[in-house]
Amino acid sequence: MFAILFINLFEGSAGFCDKIDAYPSYGVSKTDCALIAGSVWHTYDVNFDNILHALTSLFILSTLEGWPDYLYEIIDGGP
């Protein structure tokens, strides 16, 4: 039930724009990343793009191991 809720809330939001010649660009949307020359869109390991990733992500978060890092990734990737 929670996996479906998180898919509806955060689907496609756990990613960042990685420039080849610089540090990763945070706060850049996927469409803006496509316009930047030499950039690639990456998705974090913990994401809510489908039910399998959502269930795995919720299990990782429920173990409380490193959850602040994953929280920052999800917040940064927001719409």
C-alpha positions as CSV (number, residue, x, y, z in Angstrom):
1,M,0.0,0.0,0.0
2,F,2.8,2.4,0.9
3,A,4.7,1.5,-2.2
4,I,1.8,2.5,-4.4
5,L,1.4,5.8,-2.5
6,F,5.1,6.7,-2.9
7,I,5.0,5.8,-6.6
8,N,2.1,8.3,-7.0
9,L,4.0,11.0,-5.1
10,F,7.6,10.5,-6.2
11,E,7.7,8.7,-9.5
12,G,10.5,10.0,-11.7
13,S,11.8,12.4,-9.1
14,A,14.9,10.5,-7.9
15,G,17.5,11.6,-10.5
16,F,20.2,14.2,-11.2
17,C,22.0,15.7,-14.1
18,D,25.6,14.7,-14.4
19,K,27.9,16.8,-16.5
20,I,30.9,15.1,-17.9
21,D,33.4,17.9,-17.2
22,A,32.0,19.2,-13.9
23,Y,30.3,18.2,-10.6
24,P,26.7,16.9,-10.8
25,S,24.1,19.6,-11.2
26,Y,21.4,19.4,-8.7
27,G,18.0,21.1,-9.1
28,V,18.0,20.7,-12.8
29,S,15.0,18.9,-14.4
30,K,15.3,16.1,-16.8
31,T,14.3,18.2,-19.8
32,D,16.7,21.0,-18.9
33,C,19.5,18.3,-18.6
34,A,18.8,17.2,-22.1
35,L,19.5,20.8,-23.3
36,I,22.9,21.0,-21.6
37,A,25.7,19.8,-23.9
38,G,27.7,16.9,-22.5
39,S,25.3,16.0,-19.7
40,V,23.7,12.7,-18.8
41,W,20.6,12.0,-16.6
42,H,21.1,9.4,-13.9
43,T,18.6,7.8,-11.5
44,Y,19.5,7.1,-7.9
45,D,19.5,3.5,-6.7
46,V,16.7,4.3,-4.2
47,N,13.7,5.5,-6.3
48,F,10.0,5.0,-6.7
49,D,9.7,4.6,-10.5
50,N,8.0,1.2,-10.4
51,I,6.6,-1.2,-7.8
52,L,9.8,-3.3,-7.5
53,H,12.0,-0.3,-6.9
54,A,9.5,1.1,-4.5
55,L,9.3,-2.0,-2.4
56,T,13.0,-2.3,-2.3
57,S,13.4,1.4,-1.5
58,L,10.9,1.1,1.4
59,F,12.7,-1.9,2.7
60,I,16.0,0.0,2.7
61,L,14.4,3.0,4.4
62,S,12.7,0.8,7.0
63,T,16.1,-0.6,8.1
64,L,17.2,2.9,9.0
65,E,20.6,2.4,7.5
66,G,21.7,5.6,5.8
67,W,18.2,7.0,5.4
68,P,19.2,10.7,5.7
69,D,21.3,10.4,2.5
70,Y,18.3,8.8,0.6
71,L,16.0,11.4,2.0
72,Y,18.2,14.2,0.6
73,E,18.2,12.5,-2.8
74,I,14.4,12.3,-2.9
75,I,14.0,15.9,-1.7
76,D,16.6,17.2,-4.2
77,G,14.9,15.4,-7.1
78,G,11.5,16.9,-6.4
79,P,9.5,18.5,-9.2
